Amino acid sequence: MGGINLAARPAGVEFEGTVFRLENPERVATTFDAHAGNIAADHRYSGPGLGAIYGATAPETALAEIEHYGLTAGRVSVSKQVSLGNVLDLTNSGVRGELGVTLEQITGDSYATTHQLGNLARSNGYNGILAPSARYPGGSNLVIFP
């Protein structure tokens, strides 16, 4: 496929469900808040300076996401019930097609395409992104923009 269709504006969806994170025990109370380290980090859908809250839609996906980075020691499971409107649903193959991106582009090791998608979503008023997990096939993550 070619580049991202920057003119595409897929309809946002409503996300209602539980999201999961594995967190350092001292940060449990703020795990769903954007903090300085989160904002400075280079994450899949949020480059440095932007920040986003990432949560998996299932515990096994949350575990696979941090296992990839070797960060499981001492972590505790935290979950939160979330209701978020106007979410860009990249788990939907039709939405990916409308945007001109493939599953491989958004789950691979390069963040070039996903950073573009994150910027497109933010600049067009989406509140977050529901995305396929790059670390757990069949899993998904909710990326919430602060």
N, C-alpha and C positions, 0 to 999 in steps of 0.2 A: 504494500500500500504506500501511497505518497505521504505527504505531511498531514498534520492535523487540519481538519476543516474548522478554521477559527470562526467562521460565520455560523456554524451550527449552534443551535440553542435547544437541545433536547429538553423536554418537559421534566421538571424535577419531581421527585417522588417523596412521599412521607415515609420516614423510618420510625418505627416503634418497636422497641425491643431492648434486650439487655446487652450491654457491651462489657467486655472483660479486659483487664490488664493484669500483668504481673509486675509488682512494684516493690521498691525498697520499703521496708516496714516504716521507716521514719517519714515517708512521703505519702502514706495511704490517704490521709485527710485531704491532700491536694493533688491526688493523681489525675483528676479530671480538670485541672487548671493548667493554663499555659504558664510556664515559668521561664525565667531567663535562659536556662540551658536548652529548653525546648525551642524557644524562639531563635536562638543562635544556631541550632543544629540544621544539618542538611538531611531532611527526610524525603521520602518518596514523592509526596505531593506538596511539600512545603520546603522551599529552599531556605537558606540562612536569612534571618531577619523577618520571616513570615510567621512561623509557628503554626501548629495545629495539634489537636488532641486526637490520638490514634487509639482506637479500641477495637478489639476483635468481636465478632458476633457469636463466638463459641469459645469455651475455655481451651480446647485443644489447638485452636488457631492462635490464641494469645501465647500459648506455650511455644509453639513452633516459631512464631515471630521472634521471640527473644532467645530461643535456643540457637538460632542461626548466628547470633552475635556472642554466644557463650555467656549470657547474662542471667542464668537461672539461679545461681547460688544465693540463698538468703531472701529470695523474692516471695511475696505473698500474693494470693489472688484477690483482686478487687473487682467488683462488678457494680454497674449502675444501670438503672432503668432510664432509657433515653427516648424522648419524642422529639423529632427534628423534621421540620418541613423543608421543602425545596432542596432535596438532596440529588446530586448528579449520580445516577446509578450506572456505574461502569461494570456491574455484574451482568447487566443486560446486553447481550450481543448486538441487539438492534441499536442501542445507544452507541456502542463502540463503533458500529458500522457508520452511523450518522456522523460521528466525529472523525471517522477515517483512521481509527487505530485498531490494532489487533491485541488479543490477549497476551501474546508474546511480548509486545512492546511495553505493556504496562506491568508485566510480572518479571521482566528480565532484570539484569543487573544495572543497566543504564537508567538514570533518572531524567534524561533529556526530555522524553515524551511526557513523563508523569509530572515534571515541573511545569511544562506548558499546560497540561490539563488542569493542574492546581491553580495556575494563574488565570486560565480561562474561566474556571468555576468561580473564583473569587470576584473577578471583574464583572461577571454577569449575575451576581447576586445569589448564587447558590450558598446554602448554609453549611454544606459539607459534601463529601463524596463517599459513596458506598462502592468499595473496590474489591476485586478478587485478591486474595492473599497471594503474595509472591512466595511464601514459605510453606503454605499448607494447601495443596491442591483441593479445590472444592470449598475452601474456607473463604471468608470475607472479612473486611475491616471497614469500620466507619471512621472517616476522617472528619472531625468537626473543626470548623474555622472559628477561632476566638473572636 
